[in-house]
């Protein structure tokens, strides 16, 4: 099967269950909103080594936010509610409360569960923090040097899916990189998903396990052009460069839909094949077959 001149491998991406929360971050203007979001979503490419996988789901207009200011919907993924309950307050406290003019609201009002956010961060107020209830939601007002940091007491946690992926194989670096940018942009424009790697793209795809016992994952040698002849390669004969786009989402449907859009966007001249990473179905229960999505 082809999309244009691009061969679509007869394989599937293997994804797994995760938990996620959705935060609404607002600020006085775009400069400070961008600053807060960059910090909040930093060092969050993969839970292989990061405490969470984070990214901007979409930017919000003042009409879409609780306080009528510019905002961003940020998705944060972890393997359990408990891991999110540690990583999310840490990130918000260090990266958003410190940023001038910001506030944080719950973006999952009808979630299956909740976890503490402001309830944890409030102690920074050293006893001067104030609780405020608006409708059925409780917030904390924490005194800071430009006024108060307003943060939701608790935020929602729901079941999500992590690890949907595409591997774009180009005849050369320029073609593969252009394809990866097109595919990542398609994910950025889709609803309820994020692509957590830098710019939405990973150059260092991984496999489970390593010859070094301390490492849970190591380089995806089957897709490394420099290892042709030394390992069993999964590269197309004409491929000389690969990039991976990894997708986390609020549901399997959201991940599959984003993968389909990214695959169509990534296909094109110079992209000889599109494949996906899986582990024989042993890692995750969500299998996204590329030819079905195409």
Backbone as CSV, one residue per row, in Angstrom:
resi,resn,N_x,N_y,N_z,CA_x,CA_y,CA_z,C_x,C_y,C_z
1,UNK,0.841,-1.201,0.000,0.000,0.000,0.000,0.873,1.248,0.000
2,UNK,0.478,2.219,-0.783,1.206,3.482,-0.876,0.274,4.658,-0.617
3,UNK,0.832,5.744,-0.103,0.201,7.058,-0.151,1.080,7.881,-1.077
4,UNK,0.603,8.132,-2.275,1.454,8.748,-3.286,2.621,7.826,-3.584
5,UNK,3.837,8.347,-3.458,5.037,7.545,-3.702,5.605,6.921,-2.428
6,UNK,4.890,7.069,-1.319,5.400,6.586,-0.039,4.790,5.237,0.319
7,UNK,5.648,4.250,0.529,5.189,2.913,0.916,4.762,2.912,2.379
8,UNK,3.607,2.308,2.667,3.116,2.171,4.038,3.348,0.730,4.475
9,UNK,4.208,0.541,5.448,4.531,-0.804,5.907,3.310,-1.491,6.492
10,UNK,3.270,-2.800,6.327,2.178,-3.604,6.882,2.537,-3.952,8.328
11,UNK,2.356,-2.966,9.206,2.736,-3.136,10.610,1.821,-2.283,11.475
12,UNK,2.081,-2.258,12.756,1.249,-1.482,13.672,2.102,-0.790,14.722
13,UNK,1.553,0.319,15.218,2.143,0.989,16.371,1.502,0.414,17.621
14,UNK,2.318,0.165,18.608,1.847,-0.435,19.858,1.850,0.621,20.955
15,UNK,0.676,0.886,21.520,0.541,1.904,22.561,-0.023,1.277,23.829
16,UNK,0.023,2.033,24.904,-0.306,1.466,26.207,-1.152,2.436,27.009
17,UNK,-1.790,1.898,28.050,-2.631,2.718,28.917,-1.780,3.674,29.749
18,UNK,-2.270,4.907,29.890,-1.656,5.882,30.779,-2.772,6.651,31.482
19,UNK,-2.414,7.439,32.449,-3.318,8.396,33.075,-2.878,9.800,32.656
20,UNK,-3.845,10.713,32.585,-3.475,12.073,32.213,-4.344,13.087,32.937
21,UNK,-3.821,14.307,33.030,-4.583,15.438,33.510,-4.498,16.550,32.471
22,UNK,-5.439,17.464,32.550,-5.490,18.592,31.615,-5.565,19.881,32.427
23,UNK,-4.563,20.725,32.259,-4.518,22.000,32.955,-4.817,23.131,31.994
24,UNK,-5.525,24.133,32.485,-5.694,25.383,31.745,-4.789,26.419,32.406
25,UNK,-3.775,26.859,31.677,-2.835,27.865,32.179,-3.152,29.188,31.495
26,UNK,-3.280,30.248,32.274,-3.528,31.569,31.696,-2.483,32.558,32.196
27,UNK,-2.362,33.660,31.478,-1.424,34.721,31.864,-1.904,36.041,31.275
28,UNK,-1.241,37.115,31.682,-1.664,38.458,31.265,-1.495,38.691,29.777
29,UNK,-0.483,38.070,29.173,-0.270,38.252,27.739,0.460,37.032,27.179
30,UNK,0.669,37.021,25.882,1.252,35.862,25.210,2.697,35.612,25.633
31,UNK,3.417,36.665,25.930,4.811,36.494,26.336,4.912,35.634,27.590
32,UNK,4.150,35.980,28.626,4.248,35.253,29.886,3.550,33.902,29.815
33,UNK,2.526,33.800,28.998,1.890,32.490,28.792,2.875,31.526,28.151
34,UNK,3.568,31.988,27.125,4.555,31.145,26.451,5.683,30.762,27.405
35,UNK,6.123,31.713,28.230,7.197,31.436,29.182,6.779,30.355,30.171
36,UNK,5.563,30.450,30.686,5.081,29.464,31.656,4.947,28.084,31.034
37,UNK,4.392,28.045,29.833,4.153,26.757,29.189,5.464,26.086,28.799
38,UNK,6.427,26.867,28.339,7.736,26.296,27.991,8.380,25.628,29.208
39,UNK,8.304,26.298,30.365,8.873,25.712,31.571,8.086,24.478,32.014
40,UNK,6.761,24.596,32.026,5.901,23.506,32.490,6.097,22.235,31.682
41,UNK,6.281,22.373,30.377,6.377,21.203,29.499,7.825,20.805,29.201
42,UNK,8.784,21.420,29.876,10.184,21.086,29.647,10.555,19.729,30.229
43,UNK,11.623,19.144,29.712,12.125,17.838,30.160,10.978,16.843,30.341
44,UNK,10.243,16.609,29.266,9.033,15.779,29.374,8.818,14.920,28.139
45,UNK,9.901,14.547,27.457,9.755,13.815,26.201,9.259,12.398,26.400
46,UNK,9.774,11.713,27.423,9.443,10.298,27.587,9.540,9.889,29.041
47,UNK,8.564,9.101,29.503,8.598,8.606,30.874,9.665,7.532,31.065
48,UNK,10.412,7.202,30.016,11.586,6.353,30.203,12.517,6.976,31.246
49,UNK,12.640,8.295,31.221,13.517,8.973,32.181,12.890,10.217,32.796
50,UNK,11.850,10.773,32.195,11.209,11.983,32.709,10.085,11.613,33.678
51,UNK,9.684,12.561,34.525,8.621,12.277,35.481,7.240,12.296,34.833
52,UNK,7.130,12.840,33.621,5.855,12.922,32.923,6.106,13.239,31.458
53,UNK,5.107,12.957,30.628,5.120,13.389,29.234,4.092,14.500,29.097
54,UNK,4.537,15.666,28.650,3.692,16.862,28.651,3.736,17.553,27.297
55,UNK,2.687,18.305,27.024,2.677,19.113,25.817,1.439,19.973,25.749
56,UNK,1.472,20.960,24.865,0.312,21.823,24.640,-0.666,21.103,23.725
57,UNK,-1.870,20.908,24.217,-2.930,20.356,23.363,-3.391,21.415,22.369
58,UNK,-3.672,22.619,22.882,-4.019,23.726,22.004,-3.961,25.030,22.781
59,UNK,-3.827,26.118,22.032,-3.849,27.450,22.608,-5.287,27.922,22.690
60,UNK,-5.618,28.706,23.711,-6.994,29.101,23.975,-7.155,30.614,23.884
61,UNK,-8.264,31.031,23.316,-8.591,32.452,23.264,-9.156,32.892,24.616
62,UNK,-9.200,34.200,24.884,-9.783,34.662,26.148,-11.215,34.170,26.368
63,UNK,-11.966,33.975,25.294,-13.346,33.502,25.429,-13.422,32.054,25.899
64,UNK,-12.302,31.330,25.828,-12.302,29.905,26.179,-11.708,29.621,27.554
65,UNK,-11.280,30.639,28.274,-10.631,30.415,29.567,-11.499,30.927,30.716
66,UNK,-11.335,30.358,31.910,-12.171,30.765,33.046,-12.004,32.217,33.464
67,UNK,-10.813,32.791,33.256,-10.605,34.175,33.705,-10.540,35.185,32.563
68,UNK,-10.905,34.764,31.347,-10.982,35.696,30.233,-9.649,36.204,29.734
69,UNK,-8.587,35.418,29.941,-7.261,35.808,29.450,-6.767,34.759,28.452
70,UNK,-5.687,35.072,27.767,-5.061,34.095,26.879,-4.664,32.865,27.676
71,UNK,-4.800,31.687,27.046,-4.500,30.478,27.793,-3.984,29.360,26.922
72,UNK,-3.624,28.272,27.591,-3.172,27.060,26.914,-3.730,25.861,27.656
73,UNK,-4.199,24.873,26.898,-4.585,23.589,27.465,-3.372,22.676,27.381
74,UNK,-2.902,22.225,28.531,-1.698,21.391,28.614,-2.088,20.008,29.114
75,UNK,-1.660,18.967,28.394,-1.896,17.587,28.813,-0.626,17.046,29.460
76,UNK,-0.791,16.357,30.578,0.327,15.754,31.306,0.014,14.281,31.519
77,UNK,0.905,13.416,31.055,0.676,11.963,31.093,1.665,11.282,32.034
78,UNK,1.177,10.274,32.752,2.012,9.418,33.584,1.394,8.044,33.653
79,UNK,2.119,7.108,34.253,1.622,5.735,34.298,0.547,5.505,35.355
80,UNK,0.400,6.426,36.303,-0.605,6.245,37.339,-1.017,7.601,37.901
81,UNK,-2.144,7.591,38.619,-2.592,8.810,39.288,-1.549,9.255,40.306
82,UNK,-0.941,8.297,40.998,0.039,8.652,42.030,1.263,9.357,41.443
83,UNK,1.732,8.879,40.283,2.895,9.547,39.684,2.526,10.952,39.210
84,UNK,1.310,11.100,38.672,0.860,12.439,38.265,0.708,13.360,39.472
85,UNK,0.257,12.802,40.597,0.041,13.611,41.795,1.355,14.113,42.376
86,UNK,2.468,13.525,41.975,3.780,14.032,42.380,4.340,14.999,41.337
87,UNK,4.298,14.592,40.077,4.946,15.394,39.040,4.202,16.688,38.748
88,UNK,2.873,16.652,38.743,2.111,17.839,38.347,2.258,18.997,39.334
89,UNK,2.061,18.799,40.649,2.304,19.924,41.569,3.747,20.421,41.540
90,UNK,4.701,19.515,41.371,6.097,19.946,41.274,6.301,20.871,40.091
91,UNK,5.786,20.475,38.942,5.949,21.279,37.730,5.202,22.604,37.842
92,UNK,3.969,22.565,38.341,3.200,23.809,38.457,3.852,24.749,39.469
93,UNK,4.285,24.202,40.594,4.897,25.041,41.624,6.203,25.673,41.184
94,UNK,7.022,24.899,40.487,8.329,25.397,40.081,8.283,26.226,38.796
95,UNK,7.366,25.893,37.898,7.420,26.452,36.540,6.308,27.447,36.218
96,UNK,5.170,27.345,36.898,4.051,28.234,36.589,3.849,29.266,37.686
97,UNK,3.849,28.834,38.944,3.709,29.808,40.031,4.828,30.834,39.998
98,UNK,6.010,30.430,39.562,7.143,31.356,39.497,7.029,32.360,38.350
99,UNK,6.184,32.081,37.381,6.095,32.913,36.181,5.111,34.061,36.402
100,UNK,5.482,35.280,36.126,4.605,36.424,36.363,3.216,36.271,35.739
101,UNK,2.206,36.654,36.509,0.803,36.865,36.109,0.002,35.591,35.886
102,UNK,0.544,34.404,36.094,-0.142,33.169,35.700,-1.218,32.733,36.694
103,UNK,-2.110,31.874,36.195,-3.105,31.165,36.999,-3.288,29.783,36.385
104,UNK,-3.783,28.827,37.191,-3.971,27.453,36.704,-5.345,26.953,37.122
105,UNK,-6.069,26.410,36.127,-7.421,25.904,36.334,-7.507,24.429,35.933
106,UNK,-8.517,23.759,36.452,-8.784,22.367,36.105,-9.393,22.278,34.723
107,UNK,-8.775,21.503,33.836,-9.294,21.333,32.476,-10.047,20.044,32.259
108,UNK,-10.262,19.255,33.332,-11.036,18.006,33.240,-12.095,18.005,34.335
109,UNK,-13.141,18.759,34.114,-14.161,18.926,35.147,-14.982,17.666,35.372
110,UNK,-15.125,16.831,34.356,-15.943,15.610,34.470,-15.071,14.360,34.479
111,UNK,-13.896,14.450,35.059,-12.950,13.337,35.054,-13.417,12.209,35.963
112,UNK,-12.838,11.019,35.741,-13.196,9.846,36.526,-12.632,9.899,37.943
113,UNK,-11.593,10.719,38.147,-10.967,10.847,39.467,-10.336,12.223,39.564
114,UNK,-9.873,12.572,40.762,-9.180,13.842,40.953,-7.871,13.600,41.697
115,UNK,-7.018,14.631,41.696,-5.786,14.593,42.479,-5.514,15.998,42.975
116,UNK,-4.767,16.136,44.063,-4.483,17.468,44.608,-3.522,18.247,43.729
117,UNK,-3.767,19.553,43.617,-2.834,20.454,42.954,-2.573,21.645,43.886
118,UNK,-3.497,22.608,43.901,-3.346,23.721,44.824,-3.313,23.271,46.279
119,UNK,-4.007,22.192,46.570,-4.010,21.635,47.924,-2.599,21.316,48.402
120,UNK,-1.723,20.951,47.442,-0.332,20.653,47.758,0.529,21.917,47.738
121,UNK,0.326,22.743,46.709,1.173,23.923,46.510,0.901,25.016,47.548
122,UNK,-0.293,25.032,48.130,-0.710,26.132,49.022,0.270,26.399,50.164
123,UNK,0.992,25.372,50.597,1.871,25.554,51.759,2.994,26.545,51.484
124,UNK,3.266,26.805,50.216,4.249,27.840,49.901,3.818,29.191,50.455
125,UNK,2.515,29.351,50.650,2.000,30.613,51.180,2.337,30.858,52.641
126,UNK,2.926,29.863,53.315,3.438,30.018,54.679,2.365,30.487,55.657
127,UNK,1.142,30.006,55.449,0.052,30.358,56.348,-0.762,31.553,55.897
128,UNK,-0.300,32.291,54.897,-1.019,33.455,54.392,-1.933,33.115,53.206
129,UNK,-1.890,31.870,52.736,-2.740,31.455,51.621,-4.216,31.498,52.031
130,UNK,-5.072,31.736,51.040,-6.506,31.820,51.288,-7.248,30.859,50.362
131,UNK,-8.267,30.209,50.890,-9.125,29.334,50.094,-10.303,30.125,49.569
132,UNK,-10.681,29.853,48.334,-11.814,30.556,47.721,-12.636,29.547,46.934
133,UNK,-13.951,29.562,47.112,-14.824,28.654,46.380,-15.659,29.449,45.378
134,UNK,-15.571,29.035,44.115,-16.346,29.662,43.041,-17.228,28.583,42.443
135,UNK,-18.567,28.784,42.553,-19.524,27.738,42.170,-19.181,26.487,42.987
136,UNK,-18.874,25.366,42.324,-18.539,24.141,43.054,-17.045,23.863,43.086
137,UNK,-16.236,24.812,42.620,-14.801,24.604,42.566,-14.070,25.389,43.657
138,UNK,-13.088,24.726,44.257,-12.274,25.390,45.269,-10.924,25.775,44.666
139,UNK,-10.477,26.969,44.981,-9.189,27.486,44.533,-8.370,27.927,45.739
140,UNK,-7.063,28.083,45.493,-6.175,28.666,46.493,-5.562,29.941,45.940
141,UNK,-5.525,30.957,46.792,-4.891,32.239,46.472,-3.606,32.316,47.285
142,UNK,-2.482,32.178,46.605,-1.185,32.128,47.266,-0.484,33.465,47.058
143,UNK,-0.135,34.165,48.127,0.506,35.476,47.953,1.884,35.355,47.317
144,UNK,2.101,36.155,46.297,3.389,36.216,45.596,3.721,37.689,45.367
145,UNK,4.877,37.951,44.816,5.373,39.331,44.793,4.676,40.241,43.787
146,UNK,3.854,39.672,42.871,3.072,40.551,41.995,1.582,40.489,42.313
147,UNK,1.240,39.903,43.457,-0.160,39.815,43.860,-0.480,38.448,44.429
148,UNK,-1.278,37.646,43.691,-1.656,36.317,44.129,-1.571,35.325,42.971
149,UNK,-1.173,34.119,43.287,-1.214,33.021,42.329,-2.486,32.233,42.600
150,UNK,-3.389,32.212,41.621,-4.653,31.483,41.734,-4.483,30.105,41.110
151,UNK,-4.802,29.057,41.875,-4.601,27.693,41.391,-5.734,26.804,41.894
152,UNK,-6.212,25.911,41.044,-7.277,24.984,41.411,-6.829,24.063,42.542
153,UNK,-7.723,23.822,43.489,-7.426,22.945,44.624,-7.117,21.526,44.158
154,UNK,-7.965,20.987,43.285,-7.756,19.661,42.707,-7.982,19.736,41.201
155,UNK,-7.456,18.758,40.486,-7.668,18.664,39.039,-8.057,17.235,38.685
156,UNK,-8.697,17.083,37.538,-9.177,15.785,37.118,-8.077,14.888,36.582
157,UNK,-8.291,13.586,36.715,-7.406,12.569,36.156,-8.258,11.550,35.419
158,UNK,-7.882,11.229,34.187,-8.637,10.266,33.385,-7.695,9.282,32.704
159,UNK,-8.284,8.228,32.161,-7.519,7.225,31.425,-7.166,7.756,30.050
160,UNK,-5.913,7.575,29.638,-5.460,7.984,28.320,-4.639,6.889,27.672
161,UNK,-4.079,7.214,26.522,-3.275,6.257,25.749,-1.971,6.931,25.360
162,UNK,-0.857,6.245,25.602,0.447,6.790,25.251,1.219,5.873,24.324
163,UNK,2.043,6.458,23.472,2.951,5.669,22.661,2.534,5.391,21.247
164,UNK,1.432,5.993,20.772,1.164,5.897,19.338,2.331,6.495,18.585
165,UNK,2.688,5.945,17.436,3.893,6.454,16.777,3.928,6.159,15.290
166,UNK,4.702,6.961,14.589,5.027,6.763,13.176,6.532,6.910,13.018
167,UNK,7.122,6.110,12.147,8.532,6.235,11.811,8.621,6.585,10.334
168,UNK,9.064,7.802,10.057,9.137,8.302,8.689,10.546,8.098,8.150
169,UNK,10.650,7.395,7.039,11.940,7.034,6.464,12.163,7.816,5.173
170,UNK,13.222,8.616,5.164,13.504,9.447,4.002,14.722,8.983,3.238
171,UNK,14.747,9.341,1.962,15.915,9.041,1.154,17.131,9.822,1.609
172,UNK,16.896,10.992,2.207,17.988,11.774,2.773,17.461,12.547,3.976
173,UNK,18.353,13.202,4.687,17.987,13.898,5.907,16.973,14.998,5.652
174,UNK,17.159,15.767,4.599,16.274,16.902,4.329,14.839,16.432,4.101
175,UNK,14.662,15.365,3.330,13.321,14.857,3.037,12.662,14.312,4.301
176,UNK,13.433,13.569,5.086,12.873,12.987,6.303,12.511,14.069,7.316
177,UNK,13.354,15.084,7.432,13.098,16.148,8.392,11.874,16.973,8.000
178,UNK,11.747,17.258,6.725,10.573,18.002,6.253,9.298,17.207,6.502
179,UNK,9.367,15.896,6.264,8.205,15.040,6.500,7.845,15.005,7.976
180,UNK,8.865,14.915,8.824,8.619,14.876,10.257,7.962,16.166,10.733
181,UNK,8.382,17.283,10.198,7.770,18.554,10.592,6.315,18.626,10.132
182,UNK,6.038,18.135,8.930,4.650,18.121,8.459,3.786,17.222,9.336
183,UNK,4.311,16.059,9.681,3.557,15.113,10.505,3.315,15.674,11.900
184,UNK,4.349,16.279,12.488,4.196,16.862,13.821,3.180,17.998,13.813
185,UNK,3.188,18.814,12.767,2.227,19.905,12.673,0.803,19.370,12.619
186,UNK,0.610,18.246,11.940,-0.721,17.631,11.874,-1.181,17.192,13.260
187,UNK,-0.256,16.695,14.076,-0.600,16.311,15.445,-0.938,17.543,16.268
188,UNK,-0.154,18.611,16.121,-0.412,19.837,16.868,-1.799,20.410,16.559
189,UNK,-2.290,20.159,15.357,-3.586,20.693,14.947,-4.750,19.779,15.318
190,UNK,-4.455,18.568,15.788,-5.501,17.610,16.157,-5.944,17.847,17.597
191,UNK,-7.139,17.368,17.926,-7.697,17.567,19.261,-7.324,16.430,20.197
192,UNK,-7.153,16.756,21.470,-6.991,15.772,22.553,-5.721,14.941,22.459
193,UNK,-4.680,15.469,21.805,-3.416,14.744,21.681,-2.245,15.704,21.854
194,UNK,-1.090,15.109,22.188,0.167,15.850,22.181,1.239,14.994,21.523
195,UNK,2.290,15.645,21.040,3.497,14.981,20.556,4.617,15.484,21.458
196,UNK,5.011,14.726,22.503,5.824,15.289,23.576,7.300,15.516,23.285
197,UNK,7.832,14.938,22.208,9.257,15.109,21.933,9.556,16.510,21.383
198,UNK,10.825,16.908,21.319,11.176,18.265,20.867,10.618,18.576,19.472
199,UNK,9.783,19.596,19.384,9.157,19.912,18.114,8.239,18.817,17.622
200,UNK,7.889,17.876,18.501,7.036,16.753,18.131,7.775,15.595,17.499
201,UNK,9.107,15.666,17.448,9.890,14.694,16.662,11.014,14.110,17.512
202,UNK,11.236,12.790,17.378,12.343,12.111,18.061,13.321,11.555,17.034
203,UNK,14.593,11.875,17.203,15.628,11.283,16.358,16.165,9.999,16.982
204,UNK,15.958,9.838,18.296,16.510,8.697,19.018,15.397,7.756,19.459
205,UNK,14.754,7.134,18.472,13.757,6.127,18.790,14.374,5.028,19.641
206,UNK,13.543,4.355,20.436,14.088,3.383,21.381,13.414,2.027,21.268
207,UNK,14.086,1.046,21.801,13.519,-0.295,21.959,13.542,-0.632,23.448
208,UNK,12.734,-1.597,23.849,12.717,-2.037,25.234,13.972,-2.843,25.530
209,UNK,14.643,-2.508,26.646,15.794,-3.277,27.085,17.104,-2.794,26.512
210,UNK,18.193,-3.330,27.060,19.536,-2.944,26.676,20.511,-4.038,27.106
211,UNK,21.677,-4.066,26.470,22.721,-4.971,26.941,23.317,-4.500,28.260
212,UNK,23.028,-3.225,28.613,23.448,-2.686,29.902,22.274,-2.800,30.871
213,UNK,22.422,-3.580,31.925,21.309,-3.943,32.794,20.631,-2.752,33.456
214,UNK,21.352,-1.664,33.654,20.769,-0.510,34.337,19.796,0.273,33.459
215,UNK,19.805,0.027,32.143,18.975,0.803,31.228,17.698,0.046,30.857
216,UNK,16.528,0.678,31.016,15.274,0.030,30.614,15.020,0.096,29.113
217,UNK,15.737,0.977,28.411,15.536,1.153,26.974,16.849,1.564,26.339
218,UNK,16.940,1.344,25.030,18.163,1.698,24.298,17.803,1.991,22.848
219,UNK,18.789,2.389,22.075,18.544,2.865,20.717,17.839,1.830,19.841
220,UNK,16.927,2.296,19.012,16.204,1.412,18.082,17.134,1.068,16.933
221,UNK,18.024,0.103,17.172,19.092,-0.189,16.215,18.581,-0.610,14.847
222,UNK,17.379,-1.189,14.807,16.832,-1.646,13.528,16.530,-0.494,12.582
223,UNK,16.451,0.727,13.126,16.152,1.899,12.299,17.337,2.870,12.219
224,UNK,18.513,2.456,12.640,19.701,3.306,12.573,20.465,3.028,11.276
225,UNK,20.541,3.980,10.346,21.211,3.739,9.065,22.677,3.331,9.234
226,UNK,23.333,3.858,10.251,24.750,3.556,10.431,25.007,2.124,10.889
227,UNK,23.936,1.409,11.290,24.106,0.032,11.777,23.690,-1.012,10.747
228,UNK,23.398,-0.573,9.540,23.094,-1.538,8.471,24.251,-2.526,8.331
229,UNK,23.921,-3.806,8.239,24.943,-4.833,8.100,25.425,-5.385,9.418
230,UNK,25.138,-4.662,10.514,25.550,-5.126,11.844,24.368,-5.639,12.658
231,UNK,23.153,-5.197,12.300,21.937,-5.640,12.986,20.900,-6.000,11.936
232,UNK,19.818,-6.618,12.369,18.699,-6.890,11.463,17.950,-5.585,11.239
233,UNK,18.082,-5.037,10.052,17.539,-3.708,9.777,16.082,-3.784,9.344
234,UNK,15.305,-2.775,9.754,13.918,-2.619,9.309,13.776,-1.428,8.367
235,UNK,14.904,-0.912,7.920,14.873,0.223,7.011,14.518,-0.199,5.600
236,UNK,13.768,0.658,4.920,13.547,0.496,3.489,14.890,0.590,2.783
237,UNK,15.050,-0.128,1.670,16.334,-0.177,0.957,16.856,1.204,0.597
238,UNK,15.944,2.137,0.300,16.362,3.467,-0.140,16.371,4.508,0.981
239,UNK,16.126,4.063,2.218,16.071,5.008,3.339,17.453,5.238,3.931
240,UNK,17.756,6.491,4.199,19.040,6.854,4.811,18.888,7.734,6.044
241,UNK,17.654,7.982,6.436,17.387,8.817,7.608,15.977,8.530,8.110
242,UNK,15.812,8.435,9.423,14.498,8.184,10.029,14.210,9.203,11.118
243,UNK,12.939,9.550,11.260,12.460,10.321,12.400,11.161,9.709,12.895
244,UNK,10.956,9.778,14.216,9.754,9.203,14.825,8.886,10.312,15.399
245,UNK,7.586,10.179,15.210,6.611,11.064,15.834,5.805,10.220,16.811
246,UNK,5.894,10.542,18.098,5.194,9.813,19.159,3.984,10.630,19.602
247,UNK,2.854,9.948,19.813,1.595,10.628,20.103,0.956,10.052,21.356
248,UNK,0.615,10.912,22.309,-0.188,10.562,23.480,-1.540,11.237,23.337
249,UNK,-2.593,10.571,23.822,-3.899,11.174,23.670,-4.889,10.787,24.747
250,UNK,-6.013,11.486,24.744,-7.057,11.261,25.733,-7.823,9.968,25.499
251,UNK,-7.680,9.375,24.326,-8.371,8.124,24.008,-7.669,7.450,22.846
252,UNK,-7.987,6.166,22.642,-7.439,5.451,21.496,-7.920,6.084,20.192
253,UNK,-9.157,6.539,20.174,-9.691,7.170,18.965,-8.929,8.446,18.631
254,UNK,-8.598,9.236,19.660,-7.855,10.470,19.421,-6.463,10.175,18.894
255,UNK,-5.781,9.175,19.458,-4.446,8.810,18.997,-4.501,8.279,17.577
256,UNK,-5.434,7.384,17.288,-5.556,6.832,15.938,-5.868,7.896,14.909
257,UNK,-6.756,8.817,15.250,-7.085,9.899,14.323,-5.898,10.789,14.041
258,UNK,-5.127,11.115,15.083,-3.941,11.948,14.898,-2.881,11.207,14.083
259,UNK,-2.720,9.912,14.318,-1.767,9.136,13.524,-2.138,9.154,12.043
260,UNK,-3.429,9.019,11.750,-3.876,9.031,10.363,-3.567,10.359,9.698
261,UNK,-3.851,11.466,10.399,-3.567,12.790,9.843,-2.070,12.993,9.655
262,UNK,-1.283,12.542,10.642,0.169,12.705,10.555,0.757,11.865,9.431
263,UNK,0.220,10.673,9.220,0.722,9.808,8.160,0.457,10.426,6.786
264,UNK,-0.730,10.953,6.601,-1.055,11.589,5.316,-0.214,12.844,5.098
265,UNK,0.020,13.588,6.179,0.834,14.804,6.058,2.302,14.472,5.805
266,UNK,2.795,13.396,6.415,4.198,13.047,6.289,4.581,12.413,4.978
267,UNK,3.633,11.725,4.354,3.920,11.070,3.071,4.218,12.121,2.003
268,UNK,5.072,11.754,1.046,5.373,12.686,-0.035,6.699,12.382,-0.689
269,UNK,7.100,13.206,-1.622,8.351,13.006,-2.353,9.522,12.931,-1.379
270,UNK,10.372,11.958,-1.604,11.552,11.778,-0.771,11.320,10.940,0.466
271,UNK,10.057,10.681,0.801,9.724,9.817,1.940,9.429,8.435,1.376
272,UNK,10.377,7.531,1.512,10.258,6.235,0.825,9.335,5.284,1.559
273,UNK,9.207,5.432,2.884,8.348,4.516,3.633,7.938,5.138,4.960
274,UNK,6.785,4.697,5.459,6.342,5.031,6.810,6.090,3.726,7.540
275,UNK,6.691,3.610,8.703,6.560,2.412,9.513,6.131,2.809,10.925
276,UNK,6.209,1.876,11.863,5.838,2.147,13.249,6.582,1.196,14.163
277,UNK,6.717,1.595,15.409,7.424,0.773,16.389,6.470,-0.088,17.190
278,UNK,6.774,-1.366,17.275,6.010,-2.257,18.153,6.924,-3.346,18.688
279,UNK,6.403,-4.079,19.634,7.190,-5.100,20.325,6.469,-6.441,20.271
280,UNK,5.875,-6.707,19.086,5.153,-7.960,18.893,3.849,-8.027,19.652
281,UNK,3.338,-6.871,20.066,2.076,-6.847,20.798,2.212,-7.131,22.277
282,UNK,3.447,-7.179,22.800,3.678,-7.575,24.193,3.714,-6.396,25.159
283,UNK,3.861,-5.176,24.645,4.029,-4.022,25.525,2.704,-3.347,25.853
284,UNK,1.875,-3.124,24.861,0.629,-2.397,25.087,-0.528,-3.032,24.345
285,UNK,-1.731,-2.799,24.855,-2.906,-3.455,24.277,-3.505,-2.687,23.100
286,UNK,-3.048,-1.455,22.863,-3.603,-0.648,21.776,-2.723,-0.792,20.541
287,UNK,-3.281,-1.376,19.485,-2.516,-1.626,18.256,-3.144,-0.811,17.121
288,UNK,-2.345,0.077,16.550,-2.807,0.959,15.479,-2.175,0.503,14.171
289,UNK,-2.946,-0.217,13.369,-2.437,-0.766,12.112,-2.399,0.335,11.042
290,UNK,-1.223,0.576,10.509,-1.030,1.711,9.610,-1.908,1.640,8.374
291,UNK,-2.012,0.460,7.789,-2.796,0.359,6.545,-4.282,0.548,6.777
292,UNK,-4.746,0.246,7.973,-6.136,0.536,8.300,-6.365,2.033,8.500
293,UNK,-5.381,2.699,9.087,-5.500,4.129,9.302,-5.384,4.920,7.996
294,UNK,-4.579,4.384,7.076,-4.360,5.090,5.805,-5.620,5.141,4.971
